[in-house]
């Protein structure tokens, strides 16, 4: 028996030599015999622990989704009503009772990352994934084969188009962006409410596109702009000549700005629709969460593949994101992949110091980040922003988008000693770059280059472009061919006929369509990233030399500096200034940016979190994506689609200080 037990233990595949202890007692004859193997539990590595934790989280998530899908459709509502009382009718039900019916066809334009992408051609590692979603849905392939997934989600570093042997394309139809992942809606709630008053697939169109590409390259590779033009023309022709209502979200706002210039421009650069195409086909453009003037969050993403959430995760679990997980250096591979997505450069802040402020001023000036949120239009907005009866607040240098050190972010500019990084030599690499298979462009900077960036101390919107050109020259070389971030001196200059200017509202004119309306609809009352405190990271192979200093904190409850991030009013992603300025001032009335005097309206939605867990993501949310389920926003959209105008809605609805902030910006109109 002892012999058989020893043989079976030795034959077990996991019984490695170092996993076996020995015993000498024989339980049958009570005599000393040859050592008998005894298995010892194997020690887990950090990677094993990470995989196990993530597996548990994913399993729990899918189990909860299964339980939710197995419930009767009325169960969550029944439980919620039992706790909180009867729920209000969804907007579609409410407006159907009022007699509203479908009138104007609607066009949805999704933003960055919210549209699904599927594989049409791939390398051997992607065997079996033909027409399976690589982006959106369950993200199953991310966990099964992460390096293969990152390879297929990347674009060519030189062309910004498909790498050799890979074709990833946008999913088509309403399913392209109704849900981002199971249980996480994007457009689904709005679509369902429109259906309540009679809308269906023939009166709704999802203008899906490959959101990784530069806007003009979506036409070069996929003819997406031409398809949008044809589909809008078809919608108008098959719906009694009623013009469309276009509803872009997030980066989709910039994409549709590009489209409106492209469709007017003559071929081959444009769509050849003529200067009156928008006037003939578009009733209104209802922009949701519009980053018209860019977002500081894009700078942090390009500079160090960070934003507030990633920085907090790194501080909480410093080894997880910086070391190998699933066999890859997570942040480095994310940077390598996302720096091939040219669309991200469309959201770099536009307008320089004129719009975003300089070393010692910003349009927002004072802001109280702890003030209570407003609940109705009659409350004085000044109180919430710290300009009224609330505790006095300290001026924040929001114009300093990047500061190396908390002290640099706060002291007066004349106290800052800076060494200009532009033209500084690069070299003396810290490690052997040939050992590094994760391309980030930082390997080429060396000690001198990294030190030069830190020695400049502080960066405003006016110097951010120079910084990005210095740390990511290959990325920005592609970006310069497709995007621009300045303010036009003379919009009649023929150079502005080029597509690189079409997504910048400060370098283009709105269409000649005086009867068209433009809305900007966004959430307020959510702390939103506006500026960052950075520090250097210790040198290591294939490292990212800069990261947000999460130890930098304002030190008081009302401080806007928490975890190395200065916050301001917005929707969690886009500051109010970016969403609201053009409709508050730049396009208000007849200006050089709006020569035909298109009517513009600001519709703000004051954020209220869900009252309980059963309410899901809430019906009064002002957060950047969750706002797509905001009942007030959905009602505004349905009313306009059913024939109402901005005046019928009551004109502007404003909770923030966007008009006061806009007046501080000295821009020639």
N, C-alpha and C positions, 0 to 999 in steps of 0.2 A: 504493500500500500504506500509506503514511504517513497518507493521508486516511482510509482505511477503519479503521485502528487508532484514530485520534483519534475518529472518529465512534462506534465501538463502546464505547470507554471512556467517552465522554460520556453514552451512553445507559444505562450501568449504573445501576441504581437507588440503589446505595450510594455512587456516585462524586459526593459533594457537592463544591462548589467548594473548600472548605477542606481536602478530602482529596486534592487533585491537585497534584503537582509537575510541572515541565516539563523537557524536554530539547531540545537544539537539533541534535544530530547525526542525520543520516539515514544509516542503515546501507547504503543501496543506492547513492546517488550521491555520498556523502561530501561533501555540500554543506550549508551552513546553510539551514535551512528554518524554517517556523513551529513554535512550541513544540508538542511532543507530550505529551499528558497521561500521567502515571504515577501509579498509585494508591499511597497511603501508608496503612499500617495505622491503623485508627481507635482512638483512646484509649478505654479502658474507665473508666467511672465506678465509684464505690463500690457503687452499686445493682447495676450489671452484674456486678461481682465477687461480691457476696452471692448474687445469683440463680444465677450459675454454680456457686458452691461448694455451695449447697443442692441444686441440680439433680444435681450429681455424687454427693452423699451419698445422695439418694433413689434415683438410678439404681443405685448400688452395693448399696443395701439391697434393692431389688426383685430384682436379679440374684442375690444370695445366697439370697433366699427362693425364687426359681425353682429354683436348684440344689438346695436342700434338699428342695423338694417333688418334684423329679425323681428323687431317690434312692430306692432300695428302702427300705421301712419299717424293715427291720432294720439298715440300714447304720450310722446313728449309734450304735446300741447295740453293734453288732459292733466298731466302731472303739474305742469307749470301753472295752469289756471287754478288748480286746486290750492296752490301755494300763494300765488300773487293776485288771483282774481282773473276775470275775463281779459283776454288779450285783444288789442285793437285789430281791426280788419287789416290785412295786407293792403298796400296801396292799390294793387290791381282790382281787388274786390271792392274797395271803397269807391274807386273812380268808376267802375262799371255800374254801381248803384246810382251814381250821378248821371249816367247816360253817356259817358265817354266811350268812343270806339276808335279803332285803328284808323289812322288817316295818312300820316307821312311815313314812308318806309324808313327803317332805322339801320344804321351802319355802325358796328362796333369795331374799334381799333385797339387791340390789346397793347399792353406795355411790355417792357423788358421782362424776361423770364416767365411770364404768366401763360405764354402760348406753348402748346405741345410741339415737340420735334420728334420725328421718326426716322429710322435708318432705311435707306434705299440701296446703299452699297457700302461694304466695309471690308476690313482686313480679316484674316483668318480667325483672330481672337473673338470676332463678333459673329461667329457662325451661329445660325439659328435666330438671329435678331431682325431678319428682313421685315420691314414695316412695323416693327415694334417700337414703342416709345422709348427714346433715350432720355428725353426730358419731359417731365410731367407724369401723371399716373402714379404708379407705385414706386418708381425709381429702383426697381429690383436689381437692375444690372449694375448700379452704383456699388451695391454691397457684394455682388458676386464676382465682378471683375473690374475693380476701380481703375486700374491703369488703362485698360482697354477702353473703358467708358470715357475717361479724360482725353484719350487720344482721339476718339471719334467726335467728341464735343468741341475739339479745338479746330480753329481755322488755320490757313497757311499764313505764316508770319510775314511773308513778303507781299502777297497779293490780297490778303484779307478774304479770300474765297476758299473753295474746297481744297483740302490737301489731296495728294495723289491717291486714288483708289478709295476715296470716302465721299459718300453723298448722304448728308442729313438734310431733311426737308421739313417744312412746317406741316402740321396736321391741318386738314381743311374742314370747313363746316363749323357749325355752332359748337361742336364738341371740342374744337381746338383750344378753347379757353373758358368753357363753362365752369369746369372744376380744374384747379391746379393739381390736386391730389385727392384721393377718395376722402370725402367729408370736408374738404376745404374749397368752398365756392369762390369763384371770381365773378363771372358774368351770370351764373345760373339763376340767382334770385331776381335780377332785373329781367332776364328773359322770361321767367315764369310769370312775373307780374304783367309784363307786356302781353303775354298770351291771354291773360284774363280779360283784356278788352278787345281781343280778336286778332292779335298778331300771330303769325306763323312763319314757317321757313321762307315762304315766298315774299314776305315783307320784312324779313330780317336778314342781315348779311354780316358774317364775321370776317373782317379784312385781315386774315391771318398772314403773317410774314415771318421770315427768319430773323428774329430780333437780335441775332449775333452780328449780322452784317451791317456795314454802313448803309445808309438809306438809299443812296444811288445804286449800290451794288445789289440791292434786292431786285432792282429792275434789270441790271446787267445779267445776273445769273438766272433769275426766276420770272422776270417780267411781271413782278407783283404789282407795281404801280399801274401798268397797263391793265391788269386784271381788275384792280380796284376801279379804275375809270370805266371800264366796260360794264362792270356789275352795277355801279351807280346809275349809269345811263339806262341799263335794263330795268332797274327798280323804278326809275321815274317813268319810263315808257309803259310799264305793265301795271302801274298803279294810278292811272288817270292823270298823269302829268304832275302828280304831287311831288314836290322836291323832298330830298332826303334830310333826315336829322342825323348828323354824325356825332358819335359819342366816343371820343378817344380817352384812354386812361394812361396816366403816367407817361413813360417815354413815347407811347402812342400819340400823345399830343404833339411832340416834336416831329414825329414821323408824318403826321397829317399836315402840319405846317409845310413840310418839305413837299408833300403831295400837291398842295394847292398852288405852289409855285411851279412844280414840275408839269402839272396838267395844263397850265397856261402857256408854258414856254414852247417854242417851235422845236420840231424834231431836228436832229437826232437826240439832242440832250434832253428835251422835254417831250411831253405827250401830245403837243400840237392841238390842244383843245381851244386855244384862243383866250383873249382877255375876258370874255363874258361867260366862260364855262361854269365857274362857280356860281355866278348870279343865276344861271339857268337851272342848276341842278341841286343847290344846297339851300335849305331853309335856315338851318342853325347848326352851329358846332358847339357841343356841350362838353367842354373839357373837364375831366375829373382828375384831381391830384396833379395838376399841370406843373411840370418843372420848366416853365418857359425860360427862365434865366439860369437854369442849371441847379445843381445841388452840391454843397460842400461834401456830402457823403461820397460823391463820385471821386473826389480828390483823395480821400483816405483809402478808398478801394483801389485806386490805381497806384498810390504811393506805397502802401504796405498791406494790401489785401485785407484791410480792416474796416470796421465800423464799430459802433458802440457795443453791439452784441458780441462780435468776435473778440474784441479787446477784453470784455468782461470774462468770456470763456477762457481766454489765455491766462488771465490773472487767477481765476478760480481753480483751473486745472492746467498748470503751466506745461506739463509734459505731454498732454494729449495732442494738441494741435501742432506743436513744434517738433515732435518726433514721429517716427514711422508708425502709422496706423493703417492696417490692411495692406502693409507692404509699401506705403508711399509716404513721403513727407507732405503732410496734408496741405499746409498753407503754401508751400512752394509750388506744388502741383496746381493748386487753385489759381495762383498768380500766373503760372505759365499758361493755363487754359484761358482765363478771363482776359489776359492781355492780348489774346488774338481776337477778341470780340470788339470790333471797331465801334459798335454802337455805343459802348460805354463812354466813349469820348464825346458823344453828343451832349452829355449831361455835365461836363465841366462848366463851372460858373462863367457866365457871360457878362460882359459890360465892365469888367475890371473894377478898379477902385471907385469909379463913378457910381456904380450900382451897389457894391458890397461893402464899401468903406475902406479907409486906409489904416495907417498904424494907430491913429488916435481918435478915430470916429467911425461910426456905423449908423445907418438909418434907424436901426432899432433903439440905439442909445441905451436907456435904462430899461430893464425888464425884470419883473419879479416872477421867479419860477415856482414859487410856492403859493401864489395867490389862487383863491378858489375859482373854479370855472363858472362861467355864466350859464344861466339856465333860460333866459329869455331876452328879447330884444330891448327891454326897458332898463336892464341893469347897466350901470355906467361902465363902459369898457376900460376906462382909465384905472378904475380900482383894481381890476384883474392884473393889469400890466405894471402895477407898482407906481403909478403916477398920481394916485389920489390919496385916499385916507389910509392905505395899507402902509406897512413898515417901509421906511426909506430903503432904497436899493442903491447899489454901487454901480457906477458906469462900467460896462463890459466892453472890452476891445474886440468886438465881433469881427472887425475888419482883419484881424490877425488870424487867418484861417488855420495856419500852422505855426506853433511856437515851440521852440526847443527849451522846455523848462517852464514851470508854473510862474516863476518870477519874471521871465521874459514876457509872458502873456499879460502881466499886470502892470509893470512899471511903465513910466512915460517913455516915449520913443527916444528922447534926447539922452536917456541913460543907457541905451542899448549900443554896445560896440559891435559892429558887424564887419565881416570880411566877405567881399563879393565872391560868390561861387562861380559866376559865369566866366567861362574861359579857364577855370582851374584845371590843372593837369590831373589825369587819371593814371593809375598804375600801381605797381607794387602789390599785386593781388595777395589777399590774405591766405588763400588756399590755392591748390592746384585745380584750376577750373576744368581740366580734362577729366577729373574724377567725378564731376558733377553732371548728372544727366537731367537736371531740372533747370531749364532755361528761364531766367528771370531778368536778365540784363544787369543785375547787381554784381555778378561775378567780374564784370569788366571794370568796375569802378575803383576797386582797391582802397587802401587806407586813405590816400590823399583825397580821392573823390568823396568818400563818406564824410571825412572831416570837413571838407569844404562846404557840404550841404549843412551840416550842423553849425558851423561857424557863422553862417549867414543869419542864424538865430530866429528870424520871423519872416513869414511869407503872407502877403495879401493876395487878393484875386489878381492884382496886376503883375505879380511875380510868380504865381503858381504855374503859369504856362512855361516860363523859363526853367523852373524846377523840374517839371515833368519832361521837358526836352533833355535836361541834363541826366536824369536818372533812367529814362526810358526812351532813348533816341529812336530806336527802331519802331516802337509803338507810335510815337508822335509823328514820325515821318509819314506813316499811313494816315494818321488823323489829320495832318495838315492838308492832305489832298481831298478830304471829305467834309471838314467842319471848320468853322471860324467862330471867334468868341469876342469880337470887338464891337464898337459902336460906329455905325456908318456916318461919315461926314456928309456925303452927297449920295443919296439913294438912286440918283439918276446916272451915276457913273456906270458905264457898261460892264465893269468888272463884277458887279452884283448880279449879273445875269448867269453867273456860274453856280452850279448846284451846291458848292461847298458853303454858300451863304444862306441857303433856303430854309434851314431849320433854326436860324437865329433871328428872333423877332426884332432885334436891334439893327439888323442889316438887310431887312426885306420890307416890302410893302404888303399890306393885306390886299386881297383881290378887289377889283372894282365891282363890288356887289353891295350897294347901299341898303338893300332890303334884307340881306342876310344878318343874322344875329350871332354874336360870340359870347358864350358864357364861360366863366371860370368857377368851378365848383370844387370846394376843398374843405377838409376838416381843420378845425382850430382847437386849441386847448390841450394839445399833446406835446410834451417836450420833444424838440426836434433838433438834430445835430446841426451845429452852425460853425464850430471851430474846435481845434484839437490841440492838446499839449502832447508833444512827442519826446522820446528819449532814444538814445542809441542802444542797440543790443550787443551783447558780447560777440566777438568774432567767432565764426565757426564755418565749417564747410557748407556751401550751398545755402547760406543763411540770408535772411532779409534784414538789413542792418538797422531799420527804423521800426519803432512800434509805439502805439499810444501808451502814455504813461498813466496807467490806471490808479496810481497812488496819488495823482494830483486831484485835490478836492478843495472845494470852496470853504468848507469848515462850518457852514451853517445850514439850517433847514431850507432857507430861501435862496441858497446859492444856485447859480446856473452852471457851476462847474462841478461835475460829478464823474469820477472814474476817468479823468483826462479829457472829458468832452464838455464843451460849452453848449448849452441848449437854449432854444428860443421857441417862440410860438410857431406851431405848424401842425402837420399831420403825422409826425413821427419820422417821415422821410424827407418831405419837401417843406422848407420854411415858407411862412406866409409871404415874405418878400418876393420869392420866386414865382409863386402861384398867382399873386394878386396884382403885382405892379403894372403889368401891361394893360389889364382891363381897368385899373384904377386911374392910370395916368398916361402911359405910353400910347394906348389906343383910344383913350376917352375923348369922344368928339372927333373932329377932323384934325389929324396931325400928319406929320410927314410919314409916319408909319401906317397911318390909316387914312389915306387921302379921300376915300369915298364916304367916310363917316359911318362905317358899320357900327350899329348899336352894340355896346358891350355891357355885360352885367356880372356882378360878383355875387355869388351865392355861397355863403359860409355855413358850415354845419358844426355846431358846438358839440364837442365830444362828450359823451356820457357812456361810461363802461357798462357792460351788462349787469343787471341787478342781481343775477344769480347764475350758477353754472348751467341751469336748464335753458337759459336764454341764449346759449351759444356765444357767438361773437357780437351779439347785441344789435338792436334795431336803431340805435342812436349813435353808433360809433362814428368818430371822425378820423380813425386811423387810415393809413394810406390805401390798404386793400380792403379792410373790413368796411369801409365807407360804401362799398358796392352793395352792401345789404342795408344801408341806412334808409328807413322808410321815407323820410322827408326828401332826400335826394331822388329816390325812385319816383316819388309823386311828382316832383318838378319835371323830371324827364318825360313821364307819361303825359303830363298835361301839354308840354310843348309838342310831343309827337302827335297828340290828338288835335293840335291846331292852335294852342295858346301862344302868346308872345311873352317877352320878358316883362312888359308892363302888366299883362294879365297876372303874372306871378307876384307882382308887387315891386318889381325893380330889384335894386340891390338889397341883400340881407347880410349885414356885416356885424361881426362881434369883435374883431381885432382892430388894431390901430393902423391898418394898411393904408388908409388915405393920409394919415399924418406922416407915416414913414415915407410914403411916396413923395410927399412935398419936400422932404429933406434931400431928395436926389436931384441934383442939378443937371438935367438932361434937356438938350435942345429939342423942342417939339415942332 
